[in-house]
Structures are given as C-alpha cells and as structure tokens.
Amino acid sequence: MFAWSLCFSQHKIAGQYRRQDSRILLNEDSTFRFFHSVDTYRGWAKGAWHIVRGNTISLTPVPVYDTMTMVDANGDPRDSIFLSEDENATRKKKTRMRVMRVFQYEQNFELCPTTLLYKKGRLYVIQHGRRQKKKIRNGYYIEPFVPWYVRSID
C-alpha cells in the first residue's frame, strides 16, 4: 500500500513548471530537466528527482561530460573529460577553429534548485531550510517576480 501511494504522489507531481526566468520538467520516470534563461544566458541541468517526505522533493543533478583525446608531452594519447554544452555525451575532436556564439549555453548546477516543496500546483524553492517567498529582483527584468514555479498546461 505504501509503495502505491508513493508512486501516485510522484505521478501527481510530475509535469512542467515555470516561472519568469526558468522552468523545471519533472518526468514520471523520476528524471528531471531544468532550464534557466536570462538575456543571452542559457543554463541547464538534468538528473533524478524523488520525494523525500510528504510533498518535499529532492533534485539530484547528474553532470553530462564530453570526452576529448589529447596527446601528452610523451606523445601518448590521454582522454580528457569536460562538462558538455548540450545534453548528449559525445567524443569531441580537437580543432583550432574558434566559434563565437551569441548565447552562452552551459550546464549550471548552482542555479538549479535542489529542494522543492509541492503545494497546490506550485513548486516552492527551499533554501537553508526555508521556503523562498521574497520576489526576485535583478537587472534583467523591470518588475520583480515571484520565486515559485507554477504548473504549466503545455
């Protein structure tokens, strides 16, 4: 009976949530995707989520790495890993070509909340054991906006 109610709870909470600067997608298979977008910056994270107790949700980001083979001073090949720009782990080739991008797109685990409280179709960010209530003010938006995520229909 307990396992069934836990699955039901996760199914009820699964969905897409948005706020002014970011969105969180909680999938029914207990994976999540986080996306943050302000001006020309795009940050993202993905990983696993689970219910800790009651309606408290824990997000655990899982880094995605790319691999590049480098040659050391002795001429031996060595694999080097680094955070991937996109959501797919790939093997990159070393090139001298530089690409200039208008948008900065990167994995960002600092912007991704790790503890959330689900209540009435909203996800509230928990920081330092307290629910974040104060409106967010920054230089990118004219008006301050609410810090919680609201379930979106699409």
C-alpha positions as CSV (number, residue, x, y, z in Angstrom):
1,M,0.0,0.0,0.0
2,F,2.8,2.5,0.8
3,A,4.6,1.9,-2.4
4,W,1.4,2.5,-4.4
5,S,0.8,5.8,-2.7
6,L,4.3,6.9,-3.3
7,C,4.0,6.2,-7.0
8,F,0.7,8.0,-7.0
9,S,2.2,11.0,-5.4
10,Q,5.1,11.2,-7.9
11,H,2.6,10.8,-10.8
12,K,0.5,13.7,-9.3
13,I,3.6,15.9,-9.0
14,A,5.1,15.1,-12.4
15,G,4.7,17.8,-15.0
16,Q,6.2,21.1,-16.3
17,Y,6.5,24.1,-14.0
18,R,7.6,27.6,-15.0
19,R,8.5,31.0,-13.5
20,Q,9.8,34.2,-15.2
21,D,13.4,33.0,-15.6
22,S,13.3,29.2,-15.7
23,R,11.4,26.0,-15.9
24,I,11.5,22.6,-14.4
25,L,10.2,19.4,-16.1
26,L,9.6,16.5,-13.6
27,N,9.1,13.3,-15.6
28,E,7.1,10.4,-14.4
29,D,10.2,8.2,-14.6
30,S,11.7,10.3,-11.8
31,T,14.1,12.2,-14.1
32,F,14.1,16.0,-14.4
33,R,15.3,18.8,-16.7
34,F,16.0,22.3,-15.5
35,F,16.4,25.2,-17.9
36,H,17.3,28.8,-17.0
37,S,17.2,31.7,-19.5
38,V,18.0,35.3,-18.9
39,D,19.1,37.7,-21.7
40,T,21.8,35.8,-23.7
41,Y,22.5,33.3,-21.0
42,R,21.1,29.7,-21.1
43,G,21.8,27.3,-18.2
44,W,20.6,23.8,-17.9
45,A,20.8,20.7,-15.7
46,K,19.2,17.3,-15.7
47,G,19.2,14.4,-13.3
48,A,16.9,12.4,-10.9
49,W,14.2,13.5,-8.5
50,H,12.4,11.8,-5.7
51,I,10.0,12.6,-2.8
52,V,11.9,12.9,0.4
53,R,8.9,13.2,2.7
54,G,5.3,14.4,2.3
55,N,5.5,16.9,-0.6
56,T,9.2,17.7,-0.3
57,I,11.1,16.9,-3.5
58,S,14.8,16.5,-3.9
59,L,16.5,17.1,-7.2
60,T,19.9,15.5,-7.8
61,P,21.6,16.9,-10.9
62,V,23.8,14.4,-12.9
63,P,26.6,16.0,-14.9
64,V,26.9,15.2,-18.6
65,Y,30.5,15.0,-19.8
66,D,32.2,15.1,-23.2
67,T,35.5,13.4,-23.9
68,M,38.4,14.7,-26.0
69,T,41.6,12.7,-26.7
70,M,44.7,14.9,-26.0
71,V,48.3,13.9,-26.6
72,D,50.7,14.4,-23.7
73,A,54.3,15.5,-23.8
74,N,55.5,11.9,-24.5
75,G,53.1,11.6,-27.5
76,D,50.8,9.3,-25.6
77,P,47.0,9.8,-26.1
78,R,45.1,10.7,-22.9
79,D,41.4,11.2,-22.6
80,S,40.2,14.4,-21.0
81,I,36.6,15.0,-19.9
82,F,34.8,18.3,-19.5
83,L,31.2,19.4,-19.0
84,S,29.1,19.1,-22.1
85,E,27.5,22.1,-23.6
86,D,24.5,20.0,-24.7
87,E,22.6,17.1,-23.1
88,N,24.4,14.4,-25.0
89,A,27.7,12.9,-24.0
90,T,30.0,12.8,-27.1
91,R,33.6,12.5,-28.1
92,K,34.9,15.8,-29.5
93,K,37.8,16.3,-31.9
94,K,40.5,18.8,-31.1
95,T,40.3,21.7,-33.6
96,R,41.9,25.1,-33.8
97,M,38.7,26.7,-35.1
98,R,37.0,29.0,-32.6
99,V,33.3,29.6,-32.6
100,M,31.7,32.8,-31.5
101,R,28.3,32.4,-30.0
102,V,25.7,35.0,-29.3
103,F,24.2,32.9,-26.5
104,Q,26.1,31.3,-23.6
105,Y,24.8,27.8,-23.2
106,E,26.2,25.6,-20.3
107,Q,25.4,23.2,-17.6
108,N,24.8,25.1,-14.4
109,F,24.2,23.3,-11.1
110,E,24.2,26.5,-9.0
111,L,21.0,27.9,-10.5
112,C,19.2,24.6,-10.3
113,P,17.2,24.2,-7.0
114,T,17.9,21.0,-5.1
115,T,15.0,21.0,-2.7
116,L,11.4,21.9,-3.6
117,L,8.0,21.9,-1.8
118,Y,5.0,20.9,-3.8
119,K,1.8,22.7,-2.8
120,K,-1.4,23.3,-4.8
121,G,0.2,23.0,-8.2
122,R,3.2,25.1,-7.3
123,L,6.9,24.2,-6.6
124,Y,8.4,26.4,-3.9
125,V,12.2,26.6,-3.7
126,I,13.6,25.6,-0.2
127,Q,16.9,27.4,0.7
128,H,18.6,27.0,4.1
129,G,15.5,25.1,5.4
130,R,13.1,27.9,4.5
131,R,10.6,28.4,1.7
132,Q,11.7,31.2,-0.6
133,K,9.0,33.9,-0.6
134,K,10.7,37.1,-1.4
135,K,10.2,38.4,-5.0
136,I,13.2,38.1,-7.3
137,R,14.8,41.4,-8.3
138,N,17.6,41.6,-10.8
139,G,18.7,43.8,-13.6
140,Y,17.2,41.8,-16.4
141,Y,13.6,42.2,-15.6
142,I,11.8,45.5,-15.0
143,E,9.4,44.2,-12.4
144,P,10.3,41.7,-9.6
145,F,8.7,38.3,-10.0
146,V,7.6,35.5,-7.7
147,P,10.2,32.9,-6.8
148,W,7.9,29.8,-7.1
149,Y,7.2,27.6,-10.1
150,V,3.6,27.2,-11.4
151,R,2.4,24.1,-13.2
152,S,2.1,24.9,-16.9
153,I,-0.5,23.3,-19.2
154,D,1.7,22.6,-22.2
